[in-house]
Structures are given as structure tokens and as C-alpha cells.
Amino acid sequence: MVEEARNAGDNGPNSHAYTRMFASTFLPNPLEFDHSNVDLNHSRIFRSEWDEMSVSVYQAFNDDIADWAVANNKLGGGHFKSGRMTWIKPSFAWMLYRSGYAKKHNQTRILKIKLSHRALALVLSHCQCKHGGGGAKGRVQWDPERSLNVVDKKLPAEIPNLRAIQIGLSQELSAFYVDNILEVTDVTRLAEEVFEAHHGYDKRKHKEFPTVEAFRAARLANLDLPHERPYMPMCSEEVLRRLLLIPEISI
């Protein structure tokens, strides 16, 4: 697995250059990286579904792009423009908020995309922490985290004092990301099921539930929701501080 991760990035036209330039920012082995160093009192915590092999992020696309991606297990095809700024989101709840439960124009399909730990670290090593501009090739933004359990104004509610990371990629960095995708899964149906849990309550039809909150909790409990937990990317301390991933402590 470690050797496979080391080779991530050897497929695209720019991959060798990126890997050579930034190999020194990587830690030696994701299995040895101590995620207990994540400060849970810090408002900016990278939360995602991850395991020893990969980290999951989400993107929303139209049907043409999504159909091609699922069929080919990667992003591409005639409708996908790899050089444009594209945003990846580790938080499923935030993806539902941004796409309106996969109901907004050109965001009707949600894809779960897996990257290796090293590929994600390399991507982040190119990013700047900016809002409203800057970070031409890679940009990190921290927006209010959203909840899968609470609804506000018909969308996943904000979680107070907690921020979710959004990663914007363009130009060569977007191409590198596309080249290093490990797996693509269509999770649009799960988004629809969360919408049904959030908005499907009818007091006359669901008399067994005394409140809409009880209905939502019961419906969500039956869904295969992602298990998101704190994650520390395998970047240098300098990069982690630049992206506000760690407060003023040493890792």
C-alpha cells in the first residue's frame, strides 16, 4: 500500500514534476501518522471518511459528466473541463448544502471520490488559504460546517463554531487531481434519501413519530451515512499552518 501511494501521480503529463518537487513535504507512511494530534477544540478540523488506503471527497456534476465518470471510474469526457476551477469537499453534509440535495442546476449528481493520502497531501501543498480570490492553482476555504441531523431553512443547518474545508483546484493542479483519482462512486441516491429524511415527515401519515425530529432521527439511522472523523493530511507543518489546519502548537 505504501509503495502504491508513493507512485500516485505518475499517470498525468505534469505528475512527475509535481511529485519530484514536493516529495519532501510528505510523511513516510500514513499508517504511522498520528491523527490523535488533531486538536478537537480547534474550529477548523478536516473531517472526512478515510481509511489506511484513501480519503474521500465529494463533487456535484450534471448527468453527462457523472455518467462518464462512473462508467470510467475517473473524471473526464467531452463535458468535463479539467483546467477550470473545481471544488472538492470532504464533508457530505456540506456537499448536500451546496448542491441543494443534488437538486440544483448542473449539480444533480453527487460523486464520492477517493484519493490516496499522498495525492491529497500533494494537492494541499499547492494551496493557499484564501476567500474571494488568490490561490490561482489551489485554494482552501473554511466555511461553516453543516449538520446531517438538523435542518434550517430547508437545508442542512450550520454547526456553531465549526468550519468545513473546501478545496478549489485549477490548471495543472486540477489535472493532477483528476489523474490521481482511485475510485468514483455515485452517491446521489443517498443524497435523495437524506432529503426524504429531512423533508418527508407528514403528521397524518407518520403518526408513530410524535415530532419531525423523531421522524428524521429514525430515517437517518437506517441510512448508510459516511463515517467522517478528524483527519490530519500528510503535509509539512509549514503547509498545515498556512492552511489553518493546526493552531499554534507543534505536531
Residue, then its C-alpha position, 0 to 999 in steps of 0.5 A: m500500500v505504501e509503495e502504491a501511494r508513493n507512485a500516485g501521480d505518475n499517470g498525468p503529463n505534469s505528475h512527475a514534476y509535481t511529485r519530484m518537487f514536493a516529495s519532501t513535504f510528505l510523511p513516510n507512511p500514513l499508517e504511522f501518522d498520528h491523527s490523535n494530534v488533531d486538536l478537537n477544540h480547534s474550529r477548523i478540523f478536516r473531517s472526512e471518511w478515510d481509511e489506511m488506503s484513501v480519503s474521500v471527497y465529494q463533487a456535484f456534476n450534471d448527468d453527462i459528466a457523472d455518467w462518464a465518470v462512473a462508467n470510467n471510474k475517473l473524471g473526464g469526457g467531452h463535458f468535463k473541463s479539467g483546467r477550470m476551477t473545481w471544488i472538492k469537499p470532504s464533508f457530505a453534509w456540506m456537499l448536500y448544502r451546496s448542491g441543494y440535495a443534488k437538486k440544483h442546476n448542473q449539480t444533480r449528481i453527487l460523486k464520492i471520490k477517493l484519493s490516496h493520502r499522498a495525492l491529497a497531501l500533494v494537492l494541499s501543498h499547492c494551496q493557499c488559504k484564501h476567500g474571494g480570490g488568490g490561490a490561482k492553482g489551489r485554494v482552501q476555504w473554511d466555511p461553516e460546517r453543516s449538520l446531517n441531523v438538523v435542518d434550517k431553512k430547508l437545508p442542512a443547518e450550520i454547526p456553531n463554531l465549526r468550519a468545513i474545508q473546501i478545496g478549489l483546484s485549477q490548471e495543472l493542479s486540477a489535472f493532477y487531481v483528476d489523474n490521481i483519482l482511485e475510485v468514483t462512486d455515485v452517491t446521489r441516491l443517498a443524497e435523495e434519501v437524506f432529503e426524504a429524511h429531512h423533508g418527508y415527515d407528514k403528521r397524518k401519515h407518520k403518526e408513530f413519530p410524535t415530532v419531525e425530529a423523531f421522524r428524521a432521527a429514525r430515517l437517518a439511522n437506517l441510512d448508510l451515512p459516511h463515517e467522517r472523523p478528524y483527519m490530519p493530511m500528510c503535509s509539512e507543518e509549514v503547509l498545515r499552518r498556512l492552511l489553518l489546519i493546526p493552531e499554534i502548537s507543534i505536531 
